[in-house]
Amino acid sequence: MLTSLRNLGKFVKVPDLRNRVMFTLGIIALYQIGANITVPGVDFHRVQILEQQAQAGGILGFLDLFSGGGLTRIAVFGLGIMPYITSSIIIQLLTTVIPKFMEWRDQGAVGQKKLTQATRYLTVILALLQSTGLVYAFHKGLFGLGGAGSQNLDLIPDFTLPRVALIVLTLTAGTAFVMWLGENITQRGIGQGMSILIFANVVAGIPYGGGAVLAQGGALKFSVLIVVSLALLVAIVFVEQGQRRIPVTFARRVVGRRMYGGQSTYIPMKVNQAGVIPVIFASSILYIPVLLSNIIPVSWFRNFVNNNLLQPTHLLYILPYFFLIVIFTFFYVQVTFDPYQQADIIRKQGGYIPGIRPGPSTERYLSRILNRITLPGSLFLATVAVVPSLLLALWGIDQYPFAGVTLLIAVGVSLETLKQVDSQLMMRNYEGFLQ
């Protein structure tokens, strides 16, 4: 980690790497411009009131966290990268149940290209559906999406078919453009494109969130939150770097006049292999009762949702949030790391884990190790996500309740980007071979 930080300043001496970093910064600036341009046909003064409501938390505040504030501004990039994330998760889940997708997954680069194209099409479809639903919700008055006590605001007073179509197409086109920007960062910039855009969004909200906590809670509570956040930051770095290395040995084989294999390698199994995806899953599940409260005409149910599940600092939100993160971590890790597939790949390549027979024994061994690693990783992920919310709940502060999610995203993306910068520098620096 320290070596990566020392090498970070060396990118100025490498023209190609310097151009990649500057290209990435330019894309981020372009994204921020699009996240601040309001779509035509909305009431701008009421949009400003909506921004103030979203700053108090609630489901809309969480969704706004991933769009850089563009959702509450009803900006061109208002949907942000959420449709793409949702589409990617759906495609990953479908690869385990749809034979055609499984076939594409096993085809290597060619199949991955087909899966990427399917993800793009699904992203556009989801953006079209989400933008239509949001336009209707914004016209009807948000239905409490901004949190308990929020006002019902009609942001689209002139609700006609041409105007609605214009707004929906603008939001959908903005999502497609954001997807294109993220892919360009991955290809021509530095880091993973969508992760970089999420990182830019959440980090941009840290100064305002800290100022809001300071104004509502005072200097002492703000200082305690800073200390806790620094401790969590160190813990996140430590856990993100942690991994279990499973040794794999490949047997020697002769093909023609050449000998292949005979080398040893390892399978790196990270402690936090799911990243921040379980946090997004859990938040999406907790959003379902909010949608049901808009459909079911029962006053007590609607009041329960508005007073409890819409408040991220409420205990009835924090406890389900914690357990859902743990459950979804196990679920997502099992989807992304299939022990049966890994054991089959090792067997086909003539490899084996020392002391473990190839085939079913290897599969059972990998499953046991994966479960052992995922349990502490899931508990850590859930703890980091809810500890700041617990502190704010004890203090009665409802500002900036997503500090734990912000830390997870910021640290995770930063570490991955630093690793990529370090690997790019190592490719161009041969001093290590001469010493």
The 8 nearest C-alpha neighbors of each residue, nearest first, counted from 0:
[[1, 3, 2, 4, 414, 417, 418, 5],
 [2, 0, 4, 3, 5, 6, 7, 417],
 [1, 3, 5, 0, 4, 6, 421, 7],
 [4, 2, 6, 0, 1, 5, 421, 7],
 [3, 5, 1, 7, 2, 6, 0, 417],
 [6, 4, 2, 3, 7, 1, 8, 9],
 [5, 7, 3, 9, 4, 8, 2, 421],
 [6, 8, 4, 9, 5, 3, 10, 420],
 [9, 7, 6, 10, 11, 5, 4, 12],
 [10, 8, 6, 11, 7, 12, 13, 424],
 [9, 11, 13, 12, 8, 17, 16, 7],
 [12, 10, 9, 13, 17, 8, 14, 16],
 [11, 13, 10, 9, 14, 17, 16, 8],
 [12, 14, 10, 16, 11, 15, 17, 9],
 [15, 13, 17, 16, 18, 12, 11, 10],
 [16, 14, 18, 17, 13, 19, 10, 20],
 [15, 17, 19, 18, 13, 14, 10, 20],
 [18, 16, 14, 20, 19, 15, 11, 10],
 [19, 17, 21, 15, 16, 20, 22, 14],
 [20, 18, 188, 16, 22, 17, 21, 189],
 [19, 21, 23, 17, 22, 18, 189, 188],
 [20, 22, 24, 18, 23, 19, 25, 17],
 [21, 23, 25, 19, 20, 24, 188, 18],
 [24, 22, 188, 20, 26, 25, 21, 184],
 [25, 23, 27, 21, 26, 22, 28, 20],
 [24, 26, 22, 28, 23, 27, 21, 29],
 [25, 27, 29, 23, 28, 24, 30, 22],
 [28, 26, 30, 24, 29, 25, 31, 23],
 [29, 27, 25, 31, 30, 26, 24, 32],
 [30, 28, 26, 32, 27, 31, 25, 33],
 [29, 31, 27, 33, 32, 28, 26, 34],
 [30, 32, 34, 28, 33, 29, 27, 35],
 [33, 31, 29, 35, 30, 34, 28, 36],
 [32, 34, 30, 35, 36, 31, 76, 75],
 [33, 35, 69, 76, 31, 74, 32, 36],
 [34, 36, 32, 33, 74, 69, 37, 31],
 [37, 35, 74, 33, 34, 75, 38, 32],
 [38, 36, 74, 73, 72, 75, 35, 39],
 [37, 39, 74, 75, 73, 166, 36, 40],
 [40, 38, 41, 37, 166, 165, 162, 169],
 [39, 41, 162, 38, 155, 42, 166, 157],
 [42, 40, 155, 154, 39, 43, 38, 156],
 [41, 43, 154, 45, 44, 155, 46, 40],
 [42, 44, 46, 45, 41, 47, 154, 37],
 [45, 43, 47, 46, 42, 48, 154, 49],
 [46, 44, 48, 47, 43, 42, 154, 49],
 [45, 47, 49, 43, 44, 48, 72, 42],
 [46, 48, 50, 45, 44, 49, 43, 51],
 [49, 47, 45, 51, 46, 50, 52, 44],
 [50, 48, 46, 52, 47, 51, 71, 53],
 [49, 51, 47, 53, 71, 48, 52, 54],
 [50, 52, 48, 54, 49, 53, 47, 55],
 [51, 53, 49, 54, 50, 145, 55, 149],
 [54, 52, 60, 145, 50, 55, 51, 56],
 [55, 53, 51, 52, 56, 60, 50, 398],
 [54, 56, 53, 398, 52, 397, 57, 146],
 [57, 55, 60, 54, 53, 146, 400, 398],
 [56, 58, 146, 309, 145, 60, 59, 310],
 [59, 57, 61, 60, 144, 309, 62, 145],
 [58, 60, 62, 145, 144, 61, 57, 53],
 [59, 61, 53, 56, 63, 57, 58, 62],
 [62, 60, 64, 58, 63, 59, 57, 56],
 [63, 61, 59, 64, 60, 65, 58, 66],
 [62, 64, 60, 66, 68, 61, 65, 70],
 [63, 65, 61, 62, 66, 67, 201, 60],
 [66, 64, 63, 62, 67, 197, 200, 201],
 [67, 65, 79, 63, 69, 68, 64, 70],
 [66, 68, 200, 69, 65, 64, 63, 201],
 [69, 67, 63, 66, 70, 71, 64, 72],
 [68, 70, 77, 34, 74, 72, 66, 67],
 [71, 69, 77, 73, 72, 63, 68, 78],
 [70, 72, 73, 50, 69, 68, 49, 63],
 [71, 73, 69, 74, 70, 46, 37, 68],
 [74, 72, 70, 77, 71, 37, 69, 38],
 [73, 75, 37, 77, 69, 36, 72, 76],
 [74, 76, 173, 77, 170, 38, 33, 36],
 [77, 75, 34, 173, 74, 79, 33, 78],
 [76, 78, 70, 69, 74, 73, 79, 75],
 [79, 77, 76, 70, 66, 174, 81, 80],
 [80, 78, 66, 76, 77, 81, 174, 65],
 [79, 81, 83, 82, 84, 78, 177, 174],
 [80, 82, 84, 83, 79, 85, 78, 65],
 [83, 81, 85, 122, 84, 80, 126, 125],
 [82, 84, 86, 122, 80, 81, 85, 87],
 [85, 83, 81, 87, 86, 82, 88, 80],
 [86, 84, 82, 88, 83, 87, 81, 89],
 [85, 87, 83, 89, 84, 122, 88, 118],
 [88, 86, 84, 90, 89, 85, 118, 83],
 [87, 89, 91, 85, 86, 90, 92, 84],
 [88, 90, 86, 92, 91, 87, 93, 85],
 [91, 89, 93, 87, 92, 88, 86, 94],
 [92, 90, 88, 94, 89, 93, 87, 95],
 [91, 93, 89, 90, 94, 95, 88, 334],
 [92, 94, 90, 95, 96, 91, 97, 89],
 [95, 93, 100, 101, 91, 92, 97, 96],
 [94, 96, 93, 92, 97, 101, 334, 91],
 [95, 97, 93, 94, 98, 92, 101, 100],
 [98, 96, 100, 99, 94, 93, 95, 101],
 [99, 97, 101, 100, 102, 96, 94, 95],
 [100, 98, 102, 101, 97, 103, 94, 104],
 [99, 101, 94, 103, 102, 97, 98, 104],
 [102, 100, 98, 94, 104, 99, 103, 97],
 [101, 103, 99, 105, 100, 104, 98, 106],
 [104, 102, 110, 100, 106, 105, 101, 99],
 [103, 105, 101, 102, 110, 106, 111, 100],
 [104, 106, 102, 103, 107, 101, 110, 111],
 [107, 105, 110, 103, 104, 109, 102, 108],
 [106, 108, 110, 109, 105, 111, 104, 103],
 [107, 109, 111, 110, 112, 106, 104, 113],
 [110, 108, 112, 111, 107, 106, 113, 103],
 [109, 111, 103, 106, 113, 112, 107, 104],
 [112, 110, 108, 114, 113, 109, 115, 107],
 [111, 113, 115, 109, 110, 114, 108, 116],
 [114, 112, 116, 110, 111, 115, 117, 109],
 [115, 113, 111, 117, 116, 112, 118, 110],
 [114, 116, 118, 112, 113, 117, 111, 119],
 [115, 117, 113, 119, 118, 114, 112, 120],
 [118, 116, 114, 120, 119, 115, 121, 113],
 [119, 117, 115, 121, 116, 120, 86, 87],
 [120, 118, 122, 116, 117, 121, 115, 123],
 [119, 121, 117, 123, 122, 118, 124, 116],
 [120, 122, 124, 118, 119, 123, 86, 125],
 [123, 121, 119, 83, 125, 120, 82, 86],
 [122, 124, 126, 120, 121, 125, 127, 119],
 [125, 123, 121, 127, 126, 122, 128, 120],
 [126, 124, 128, 122, 127, 123, 82, 129],
 [127, 125, 123, 129, 171, 124, 128, 82],
 [126, 128, 124, 130, 125, 171, 129, 123],
 [129, 127, 125, 131, 126, 130, 132, 124],
 [130, 128, 126, 132, 131, 127, 125, 133],
 [129, 131, 133, 127, 167, 132, 128, 126],
 [132, 130, 128, 134, 129, 133, 167, 127],
 [131, 133, 129, 135, 130, 134, 136, 128],
 [132, 134, 136, 130, 135, 131, 137, 129],
 [135, 133, 137, 131, 136, 132, 130, 138],
 [134, 136, 138, 132, 133, 137, 139, 131],
 [137, 135, 133, 141, 139, 138, 134, 140],
 [138, 136, 141, 134, 140, 139, 135, 154],
 [137, 139, 153, 155, 135, 136, 154, 140],
 [140, 138, 136, 137, 153, 135, 141, 152],
 [139, 141, 151, 152, 153, 137, 138, 142],
 [140, 142, 136, 137, 144, 143, 151, 139],
 [143, 141, 140, 144, 151, 293, 136, 139],
 [142, 144, 145, 141, 146, 149, 147, 305],
 [145, 143, 59, 141, 146, 142, 58, 57],
 [144, 146, 53, 57, 59, 143, 52, 149],
 [147, 145, 57, 309, 144, 143, 149, 56],
 [146, 148, 305, 149, 306, 143, 309, 145],
 [147, 149, 146, 150, 143, 305, 145, 306],
 [150, 148, 147, 146, 145, 143, 52, 151],
 [149, 151, 152, 148, 143, 140, 52, 141],
 [150, 152, 140, 141, 142, 149, 153, 143],
 [151, 153, 140, 154, 150, 141, 45, 137],
 [154, 152, 138, 140, 155, 139, 156, 137],
 [153, 155, 42, 138, 41, 137, 152, 45],
 [154, 156, 41, 138, 153, 157, 158, 42],
 [157, 155, 158, 153, 154, 138, 42, 41],
 [156, 158, 155, 159, 40, 162, 41, 154],
 [159, 157, 156, 155, 163, 162, 160, 138],
 [160, 158, 162, 161, 157, 163, 164, 156],
 [159, 161, 163, 162, 164, 158, 165, 157],
 [162, 160, 164, 163, 159, 165, 158, 166],
 [161, 163, 165, 159, 164, 160, 166, 40],
 [162, 164, 160, 166, 165, 161, 159, 167],
 [165, 163, 161, 167, 162, 166, 168, 160],
 [164, 166, 162, 168, 163, 167, 169, 161],
 [167, 165, 169, 163, 164, 168, 170, 162],
 [166, 168, 164, 170, 130, 169, 165, 131],
 [169, 167, 171, 165, 170, 166, 172, 164],
 [170, 168, 166, 172, 167, 171, 173, 165],
 [169, 171, 173, 167, 75, 172, 168, 166],
 [172, 170, 168, 174, 126, 173, 169, 127],
 [173, 171, 175, 169, 174, 170, 168, 176],
 [172, 174, 76, 170, 176, 75, 171, 175],
 [175, 173, 177, 171, 176, 172, 76, 79],
 [174, 176, 172, 178, 173, 177, 179, 171],
 [175, 177, 179, 173, 178, 174, 172, 180],
 [178, 176, 180, 174, 179, 175, 173, 181],
 [179, 177, 175, 181, 176, 180, 174, 182],
 [178, 180, 176, 182, 177, 181, 183, 175],
 [181, 179, 177, 183, 178, 182, 176, 184],
 [182, 180, 192, 193, 184, 178, 183, 179],
 [181, 183, 185, 179, 184, 180, 192, 186],
 [182, 184, 186, 180, 185, 181, 187, 179],
 [183, 185, 188, 192, 181, 187, 182, 186],
 [186, 184, 192, 191, 182, 183, 188, 187],
 [187, 185, 183, 184, 188, 182, 189, 192],
 [186, 188, 184, 183, 185, 19, 189, 22],
 [189, 187, 184, 19, 23, 185, 22, 186],
 [188, 190, 19, 20, 184, 23, 185, 191],
 [191, 189, 416, 185, 192, 419, 195, 188],
 [190, 192, 185, 194, 193, 195, 184, 189],
 [193, 191, 181, 184, 185, 195, 194, 182],
 [194, 192, 181, 196, 195, 191, 197, 80],
 [193, 195, 197, 196, 191, 192, 198, 412],
 [194, 196, 198, 192, 193, 197, 191, 199],
 [197, 195, 199, 193, 198, 194, 200, 192],
 [198, 196, 200, 194, 199, 195, 65, 201],
 [197, 199, 195, 196, 200, 201, 409, 202],
 [198, 200, 196, 202, 197, 201, 203, 195],
 [201, 199, 67, 197, 203, 198, 202, 65],
 [200, 202, 203, 204, 198, 199, 405, 64],
 [201, 203, 205, 204, 199, 200, 198, 409],
 [202, 204, 200, 201, 205, 199, 206, 67],
 [203, 205, 202, 201, 207, 206, 208, 200],
 [204, 206, 208, 202, 207, 203, 209, 201],
 [207, 205, 209, 208, 204, 210, 203, 202],
 [206, 208, 210, 209, 205, 204, 211, 203],
 [209, 207, 399, 205, 211, 210, 206, 204],
 [208, 210, 212, 206, 211, 207, 205, 213],
 [209, 211, 213, 207, 208, 212, 214, 206],
 [212, 210, 208, 214, 213, 209, 398, 207],
 [213, 211, 209, 215, 214, 210, 216, 398],
 [214, 212, 217, 210, 221, 216, 211, 215],
 [213, 215, 211, 212, 217, 216, 210, 218],
 [216, 214, 212, 213, 217, 211, 396, 398],
 [217, 215, 213, 212, 220, 214, 396, 221],
 [216, 218, 213, 219, 220, 214, 215, 221],
 [217, 219, 221, 220, 213, 222, 216, 214],
 [220, 218, 222, 221, 217, 223, 216, 213],
 [221, 219, 223, 222, 218, 216, 217, 224],
 [220, 222, 218, 224, 213, 219, 223, 217],
 [223, 221, 225, 219, 220, 224, 218, 226],
 [222, 224, 220, 226, 225, 221, 227, 219],
 [225, 223, 227, 221, 222, 226, 228, 220],
 [224, 226, 228, 222, 223, 227, 229, 221],
 [227, 225, 229, 223, 228, 224, 230, 222],
 [228, 226, 224, 230, 229, 225, 231, 223],
 [227, 229, 231, 225, 226, 230, 224, 232],
 [230, 228, 232, 226, 231, 227, 225, 233],
 [231, 229, 227, 233, 232, 228, 226, 234],
 [230, 232, 234, 228, 229, 233, 235, 227],
 [231, 233, 229, 235, 230, 234, 228, 236],
 [234, 232, 236, 230, 231, 235, 237, 229],
 [235, 233, 231, 237, 232, 236, 238, 230],
 [234, 236, 232, 238, 237, 233, 239, 231],
 [235, 237, 239, 233, 234, 238, 240, 232],
 [236, 238, 234, 235, 240, 239, 233, 241],
 [237, 239, 241, 235, 240, 236, 234, 270],
 [240, 238, 236, 241, 237, 235, 271, 270],
 [241, 239, 238, 237, 236, 242, 269, 270],
 [242, 240, 238, 239, 270, 269, 237, 243],
 [243, 241, 269, 268, 270, 267, 244, 240],
 [242, 244, 268, 267, 269, 245, 241, 270],
 [243, 245, 267, 266, 265, 268, 246, 242],
 [244, 246, 266, 265, 243, 267, 247, 352],
 [247, 245, 265, 264, 352, 244, 266, 248],
 [246, 248, 352, 265, 264, 351, 263, 350],
 [247, 249, 263, 350, 351, 262, 352, 264],
 [250, 248, 350, 261, 260, 349, 262, 263],
 [249, 251, 261, 260, 349, 350, 252, 248],
 [252, 250, 261, 260, 259, 249, 258, 253],
 [251, 253, 259, 258, 260, 250, 254, 261],
 [252, 254, 258, 257, 259, 255, 256, 251],
 [255, 253, 257, 256, 258, 252, 259, 251],
 [256, 254, 257, 253, 258, 252, 259, 251],
 [257, 255, 254, 253, 258, 259, 252, 251],
 [258, 256, 254, 255, 253, 259, 252, 260],
 [257, 259, 253, 252, 254, 251, 256, 260],
 [260, 258, 252, 251, 253, 257, 261, 254],
 [261, 259, 251, 249, 262, 250, 252, 258],
 [260, 262, 251, 250, 249, 259, 263, 248],
 [263, 261, 260, 249, 248, 264, 250, 251],
 [262, 264, 248, 247, 249, 261, 265, 246],
 [265, 263, 247, 246, 248, 262, 266, 249],
 [264, 266, 246, 245, 247, 244, 267, 263],
 [265, 267, 245, 244, 268, 246, 264, 247],
 [268, 266, 244, 243, 242, 265, 269, 245],
 [269, 267, 243, 242, 244, 266, 270, 272],
 [270, 268, 242, 272, 271, 241, 267, 243],
 [269, 271, 376, 242, 372, 272, 241, 373],
 [272, 270, 376, 269, 273, 274, 239, 238],
 [271, 273, 269, 274, 270, 332, 268, 373],
 [274, 272, 271, 332, 328, 276, 331, 275],
 [275, 273, 276, 272, 271, 277, 411, 407],
 [274, 276, 278, 277, 273, 408, 279, 407],
 [275, 277, 279, 278, 274, 273, 280, 331],
 [278, 276, 280, 327, 324, 328, 279, 275],
 [279, 277, 281, 276, 280, 275, 324, 282],
 [278, 280, 276, 282, 277, 281, 283, 275],
 [281, 279, 277, 283, 278, 282, 276, 284],
 [282, 280, 284, 278, 323, 283, 279, 324],
 [283, 281, 285, 279, 284, 280, 286, 278],
 [282, 284, 286, 280, 281, 285, 279, 287],
 [285, 283, 281, 286, 287, 282, 280, 288],
 [286, 284, 282, 287, 283, 281, 288, 308],
 [285, 287, 283, 284, 289, 288, 282, 290],
 [286, 288, 290, 289, 284, 285, 291, 283],
 [289, 287, 291, 290, 286, 292, 285, 304],
 [290, 288, 292, 286, 287, 291, 304, 293],
 [289, 291, 287, 293, 288, 292, 286, 294],
 [292, 290, 288, 294, 293, 289, 295, 287],
 [291, 293, 301, 289, 295, 290, 294, 288],
 [292, 294, 291, 290, 295, 142, 289, 296],
 [295, 293, 291, 292, 296, 290, 297, 289],
 [294, 296, 292, 297, 291, 293, 301, 300],
 [297, 295, 294, 298, 292, 293, 301, 300],
 [298, 296, 300, 295, 299, 301, 292, 302],
 [297, 299, 301, 300, 302, 296, 303, 295],
 [300, 298, 302, 301, 297, 303, 304, 296],
 [301, 299, 303, 302, 298, 297, 304, 292],
 [300, 302, 292, 298, 304, 303, 299, 305],
 [301, 303, 299, 305, 300, 304, 306, 298],
 [304, 302, 300, 306, 301, 305, 307, 299],
 [303, 305, 308, 301, 307, 302, 306, 309],
 [306, 304, 147, 302, 309, 303, 307, 301],
 [305, 307, 303, 304, 147, 302, 309, 308],
 [308, 306, 304, 310, 309, 305, 303, 313],
 [309, 307, 304, 316, 310, 305, 306, 315],
 [308, 310, 57, 305, 146, 307, 304, 58],
 [309, 311, 312, 313, 308, 307, 57, 146],
 [312, 310, 313, 316, 400, 309, 317, 57],
 [313, 311, 392, 388, 310, 397, 400, 391],
 [312, 314, 316, 310, 315, 311, 307, 317],
 [313, 315, 317, 316, 318, 312, 392, 307],
 [316, 314, 313, 317, 318, 307, 308, 319],
 [315, 317, 308, 314, 313, 318, 311, 319],
 [316, 318, 320, 314, 315, 319, 321, 313],
 [317, 319, 321, 320, 316, 315, 314, 322],
 [320, 318, 322, 321, 317, 316, 323, 315],
 [319, 321, 317, 323, 318, 322, 316, 281],
 [322, 320, 381, 318, 324, 319, 323, 317],
 [323, 321, 325, 319, 324, 320, 326, 318],
 [322, 324, 326, 320, 281, 325, 321, 319],
 [323, 325, 327, 277, 321, 322, 326, 281],
 [324, 326, 377, 322, 328, 323, 327, 378],
 [327, 325, 323, 328, 329, 324, 322, 330],
 [326, 328, 330, 277, 324, 329, 325, 331],
 [327, 329, 325, 331, 277, 330, 326, 377],
 [330, 328, 332, 327, 326, 331, 333, 373],
 [329, 331, 327, 333, 328, 332, 326, 334],
 [332, 330, 334, 328, 333, 329, 327, 335],
 [333, 331, 335, 329, 334, 330, 336, 273],
 [332, 334, 330, 336, 331, 335, 337, 329],
 [335, 333, 331, 332, 336, 337, 330, 92],
 [334, 336, 332, 333, 331, 337, 91, 273],
 [337, 335, 333, 334, 332, 338, 341, 340],
 [336, 338, 340, 339, 333, 334, 341, 335],
 [339, 337, 341, 362, 340, 365, 366, 342],
 [338, 340, 342, 362, 337, 341, 343, 359],
 [341, 339, 343, 337, 342, 338, 344, 336],
 [340, 342, 338, 344, 343, 339, 345, 337],
 [341, 343, 345, 339, 362, 340, 344, 361],
 [342, 344, 340, 346, 341, 345, 339, 347],
 [345, 343, 341, 347, 346, 342, 340, 348],
 [344, 346, 350, 342, 348, 343, 347, 341],
 [345, 347, 343, 349, 344, 348, 350, 357],
 [348, 346, 344, 349, 345, 343, 350, 342],
 [349, 347, 345, 346, 350, 344, 249, 343],
 [350, 348, 346, 347, 249, 250, 345, 351],
 [351, 349, 249, 345, 248, 348, 346, 250],
 [350, 352, 248, 247, 357, 353, 345, 249],
 [351, 353, 247, 355, 246, 248, 354, 350],
 [354, 352, 355, 351, 247, 248, 246, 356],
 [353, 355, 352, 356, 351, 357, 361, 360],
 [356, 354, 352, 353, 361, 360, 357, 351],
 [355, 357, 360, 361, 358, 354, 351, 352],
 [358, 356, 361, 351, 346, 360, 355, 359],
 [357, 359, 361, 360, 342, 362, 356, 346],
 [360, 358, 362, 361, 363, 357, 342, 339],
 [361, 359, 363, 362, 358, 356, 364, 357],
 [362, 360, 364, 357, 359, 358, 363, 342],
 [361, 363, 359, 338, 365, 339, 342, 360],
 [364, 362, 366, 360, 361, 365, 367, 359],
 [363, 365, 361, 367, 362, 366, 360, 368],
 [364, 366, 368, 362, 367, 363, 338, 369],
 [367, 365, 369, 363, 364, 368, 338, 362],
 [366, 368, 364, 370, 369, 365, 363, 371],
 [369, 367, 371, 365, 370, 366, 372, 364],
 [368, 370, 366, 372, 367, 371, 365, 373],
 [371, 369, 373, 367, 372, 368, 366, 374],
 [372, 370, 368, 369, 373, 374, 367, 375],
 [371, 373, 369, 370, 270, 374, 375, 368],
 [372, 374, 376, 370, 371, 375, 377, 369],
 [373, 375, 377, 376, 372, 371, 370, 378],
 [376, 374, 378, 377, 373, 379, 372, 270],
 [375, 377, 373, 271, 379, 270, 374, 378],
 [378, 376, 325, 380, 374, 379, 375, 328],
 [379, 377, 375, 381, 380, 376, 382, 325],
 [378, 380, 382, 376, 377, 381, 375, 383],
 [379, 381, 377, 383, 378, 382, 376, 384],
 [380, 382, 384, 321, 378, 379, 383, 324],
 [383, 381, 379, 385, 384, 380, 386, 378],
 [382, 384, 380, 403, 381, 386, 385, 379],
 [383, 385, 403, 381, 382, 404, 386, 380],
 [384, 386, 388, 382, 383, 387, 389, 381],
 [385, 387, 389, 388, 383, 382, 384, 390],
 [388, 386, 390, 389, 385, 403, 402, 391],
 [389, 387, 385, 391, 312, 386, 390, 400],
 [390, 388, 392, 386, 387, 391, 385, 393],
 [389, 391, 387, 393, 392, 388, 394, 386],
 [390, 392, 396, 394, 388, 389, 393, 395],
 [393, 391, 312, 389, 395, 390, 394, 388],
 [394, 392, 390, 391, 395, 389, 396, 312],
 [393, 395, 391, 392, 396, 390, 216, 220],
 [394, 396, 392, 393, 391, 397, 312, 216],
 [397, 395, 391, 394, 398, 392, 216, 215],
 [396, 398, 55, 400, 312, 395, 391, 399],
 [399, 397, 55, 396, 400, 212, 211, 56],
 [398, 400, 208, 401, 402, 56, 397, 212],
 [399, 401, 388, 398, 402, 311, 397, 312],
 [402, 400, 404, 403, 399, 405, 388, 61],
 [401, 403, 405, 404, 400, 387, 406, 399],
 [404, 402, 384, 406, 405, 383, 401, 387],
 [405, 403, 407, 384, 401, 406, 402, 408],
 [404, 406, 402, 408, 403, 407, 201, 409],
 [407, 405, 403, 409, 404, 408, 410, 402],
 [408, 406, 404, 405, 410, 409, 411, 403],
 [407, 409, 411, 405, 406, 410, 412, 404],
 [408, 410, 406, 412, 198, 411, 407, 405],
 [411, 409, 413, 407, 412, 408, 406, 414],
 [410, 412, 408, 414, 413, 409, 407, 415],
 [411, 413, 415, 414, 409, 410, 408, 416],
 [414, 412, 410, 416, 411, 415, 409, 417],
 [415, 413, 417, 411, 416, 412, 410, 418],
 [414, 416, 418, 412, 417, 413, 419, 411],
 [415, 417, 190, 419, 413, 418, 414, 412],
 [418, 416, 420, 414, 419, 415, 421, 413],
 [419, 417, 421, 415, 416, 420, 422, 414],
 [418, 420, 422, 416, 421, 417, 423, 415],
 [421, 419, 417, 423, 422, 418, 416, 424],
 [422, 420, 418, 424, 419, 423, 3, 417],
 [421, 423, 425, 419, 424, 420, 418, 426],
 [424, 422, 420, 426, 421, 425, 419, 427],
 [425, 423, 421, 427, 426, 422, 428, 420],
 [426, 424, 428, 422, 427, 423, 421, 429],
 [427, 425, 423, 424, 428, 422, 429, 421],
 [426, 428, 424, 425, 429, 423, 13, 422],
 [429, 427, 425, 430, 426, 424, 431, 423],
 [428, 430, 431, 432, 427, 433, 425, 426],
 [431, 429, 433, 432, 428, 434, 425, 427],
 [430, 432, 429, 434, 433, 428, 425, 426],
 [433, 431, 430, 429, 434, 428, 425, 426],
 [434, 432, 430, 431, 429, 428, 425, 427],
 [433, 431, 432, 430, 429, 428, 425, 427]]
